[in-house]
Amino acid sequence: MNRSDVPAGTATMTDVRLDRAPDLPAERDAVVGSAGRPGRRQRGERLMVPKAEFRSYYGRPVLNGPTWQAPDIAGYLFLGGLAGASSTLAAAAELTGRPALARGLKAGAATAIAGSLYSLVHDLGRPERFVNMLRVVKVTSPMSIGSWLLAGYAPMAIAAAGSAVTGRLPVPGRLATIGAALLGPAVAAYTGALISNTAVPAWHEGHREMPLLFVGSAAASAGGLGLLVGPGAESGPARRAALLGAVAELTMTRRLEQRLGPLAEPLQQDTGGALIRAGKVLSATAALTLALGGRNRKAGVAAGVALLAGSLCTRFGIFHAGLASARDPKYTVGPQRERLAARDRAAKEPT
Amino acid sequence: MSFDLREAATGAADPATVGGYGDHPERVGFFTDTSVCIGCKACEVACKEWNTLAEDGLNFTGMSYDNSVGLGADTWRHVAFIEQPRQLGRQETYLAPTELPGDLKRTAAGRTPVSLGLPASVPPDGVVGTVREMDFRWLMSSDVCKHCTYAACLDVCPTGSLFRTEFGTVVVQEDICNGCGYCVPACPYGVIDKRPTDGRVAKCTMCYDRLSVGQEPACAKSCPTDSIQFGELDELRERAAARVLALHAEGVDSARLYGADPNDGVGGAGAFFLLLDEPEVYGLPPDPVVTTRDLPAMWRRVGLAAAGLLVGLIAVTVSGASAPTRARR
């Protein structure tokens, strides 16, 4: 322990000054730094500026991470987006005289929303109490608003598909088609606020990009579905929706990573990073195939599969990146410290 | 921002008033003065006993004397232990030269004392002398739910299971909660959590049942050093401000209040602390913000995104609308 730089006579009296000394040896201190990755240590030398290292309680997370299961909730982010955008695309296709494409998309939307409802109820700690979601309406809770949206949208999407597949009740079927088409975009978009309205750093700080990223991803997946289920002659809207969606998804992912700065790490590392990279490669490849391959049916089917897989990877990637950012205290403490420092600087600045 | 979605948007208003209570008691809270915490964990035990909380893992963590790790569904009070190689204020860290008591000397006659390795015990050589410059301080702090003025858990709960009580605290109604888990990642402090065994969430109620009959919460009642003080929040804030000044005068200039400012990101905590180091050292976020502060901006983006998707999908369909018609002809 090097204390030679403390004047000898004051060694027992300088306790107050030592209280904040930056050069205190670290061996008996609580472990600081992120879990498993201790920051660099310097001993014996007095530093001219305090270390910029962040501190934590034994590397333990500050937050309690989401208890949501990835297959359920990340799966729902994908399925809900797919369903919502497919319903809108289906109605547009139907009204412009593309019945086969519309029928396929409606069936896809109904299947996806049924899967979503299963996932959402399955993820509850008390699934038998799922109906409590409709006890109140709370604008402060995207989950409450989302529950009401689903309560309106899901029956209409399923009715529209039932009518289209069986050919019965065409008028209620048409009404349900239009209703689902109007609510579909809201179902696809609100999930951006759903995950951003948490304290999870990578989700919350990405709240500006998340809804746009999610609708882009939703449009790409719905376009992909359209390419799989629609006949070649009617595939134009699906192809254009897929292209538009893939470009929006890729652009917004890039913007998210740029704006988050150091907080973008979880989007680039480990499981979350790998999935997001896979999503980018799949979506970009599919978009290129569509742009270059023209109306080739086989190329369209391959692109459709890649778009669905790409959207799925992106949603799971963002889900896992959020979990990783909640697990490591540096993503919680670091940005908050910077915020405090910026506020201090602003307060000191002469006006 | 013209509209604010937070429950207590007006700032100055009492949370119970904003919560819809016309005539209600004063807002109550905890002031946890960590400078006098001795780490006895009586609060943890009293909380478990009173609220009949289940055992939450009998583990050895190696994190000083902390084996309950953090707040959770079955840990509503958590005592943190931090060992630091620095002195605390002007405390006398040396051991005074003392004589062993006579009866102990007699029983120990002829035997060599063995050190058990306990801090501040007899040195290994058995000689009780003066140990100067023992740069060591042990920080202990009993953490608890903050019962925020702007409570994120309460804002995001989709079932209305979480509610504001007449005392200004935040409580889970167990018969309503369906275990959606939204409140868990919404809490900026990592307080509330889901019980895997029963699927519902749980957290500190500030002993709502005891408050209702004029009793103080079990943890505050059991605290032997009054590190945990319970009372009306306004009075506690005054008391805390005076305590910080007193500690500064004593030379403990690292003393600071945490969560006492009604203008912070959660509108001031109902349970606030006097800390002796940065909040993150105790596992607390340095600048917590209720997530719903940014929700108006999020909803605007959602609206924009949904409208964009609707328009975009119609546009891509209509732009080529003539193509299939031509093909059919």
Interface residues (C-beta under 8 A of the other chain):
Chain A: M1 R3 A11 T12 D15 V16 L18 D19 R20 A21 L24 P25 A26 E27 R28 D29 A30 V32 F54 R55 S56 Y57 Y58 R60 P61 V62 L63 N64 G65 P66 T67 W68 G84 A85 T88 L89 A92 A93 L95 T96 G97 R98 D123 L124 G125 R126 P127 R129 F130 N132 M133 R135 V136 K138 V139 T140 S141 P142 M143 S144 S147 A181 L182 G184 P185 A186 A188 A189 Y190 G192 A193 S196 N197 T198 A199 V200 W203 H204 H207 R208 M210 P211 L212 F214 V215 A218 A219 A222 A233 E234 G236 P237 R240 A241 L244 G322 A326 P329 T332 V333 Q336 R337 R339 L340
Chain B: L5 R6 E7 T61 M63 S64 D66 V69 G70 L71 G72 A80 I82 E83 Q84 P85 R86 Q87 L88 G89 R90 Q91 R132 E133 D135 F136 A152 D155 V156 C157 P158 T159 G160 S161 I176 C177 N178 G179 C180 G181 Y182 V184 P185 A186 C187 P188 Y189 G190 V191 I192 D193 K194 R195 D198 G199 R200 V201 G251 V252 D253 S254 E278 E280 V281 Y282 G283 L284 P285 P286 D287 P288 T291 T292 D294 L295 A297 M298 W299 R301 V302 G303 L304 A305 A306 A307 G308 L309 L310 G312 L313 I314 V316 T317 V318 S319 G320 A321 A323 P324 T325 A327
